[in-house]
Amino acid sequence: MSNDPSESFPAGYEPPAVWAPKAAYGGQFGSINRPVSGARFDRELPVGKHPFQLYSQGTPNGQKVTILLEELLEAGHAGAEYDAWLVNIFDGDQFGSGFVDINPNSKIPALVDHTKDPTTRVFESGSILVYLAERFGAFLPTEHRKRTETFNWLMWQMGAAPFVGGGLGHFLRYAPVKVEYAIDRYAMETKRQLHVLNTHLATHEFLAGDEYTIADMAVWPWYPASIYGVYGTAEFLAVEQYTHLLRWHHAIAARSAVARGRVVNRINGEPGTMLRERHDASDFLSLTR
């Protein structure tokens, strides 16, 4: 067996001697895709008056955190007040020096807790959900089995969602060249995941059982909300056949905190569904004007 890695490439393909950013590598995202990490320009982050400063965008990953923050506030946790600042990932805001200081991986969302001395940074959406749930003792069960089941589904989402966004969503909606094999592969996996959820929710009210938790908040923006929304693949995937999943989806969508959280830091969509930044509960009034 040869140790020459070039022999694993398809015939006629010449890999670049030095990998360099090119628009063709990422299509719509070619201008921001690079093989290195770190800040690309200097930019300080704004800081508001509230205990928590959230730097994010209203993507499915961003919605997880704003939904939890709104749920905490609705449950009476006044200490969960937050400022939400837009980090436009399509413009490359996530590569500013201030944001990279909070999240060296340059991905939204990122949170700073100013109630701690020194201030505490929290990045990765799952980590932020756990941090806030433990901080306020809410939406994360203390009973051993339910707590474990919450983490089971939270971690499931972390590993599963890239197949929907970076997989199916990318190759179907954003890739500069449509590759049938890639679309079929990720569509099949997405449908398998939908079936996993539908089967489980046939016998459970919520993901961890009879209790609404951060696991539901993590999964809901992706399954099937992103499929109906940003990726527009609901009909393609025949989502309507997953009746138990849809029952759960509509029940959570009806929650007032979810309705608020899903619009924070959104910059596209129908009128009344976008709130670029959030600094006070009264900001939501602008959506009804």
Secondary structure, 3 states (H helix, E strand, C coil): CCCCHHHHCCCCCCCCCCCCCCHHHHHHHCCCCCCCCCCCECCCCCCCCCCEEEEECCCHHHHHHHHHHHHHHHCCCHHHCEEEEECCCCCCHHHEHHHHHHCCCCCCCEEEECCCCCCEEEECHHHHHHHHHHHHCCCCCCCHHHHHHHHHHHHHHHHHHHHHHHHHHHHHHHCCCCCHHHHHHHHHHHHHHHHHHHHHHCCCCECCECCCCHHHHHHCCCCCHHHHCCCCCHHHHCHHHCHHHHHHHHHHHCCHHHHHHCCECCCCCCCCCCECCECCHHHHHHHHC
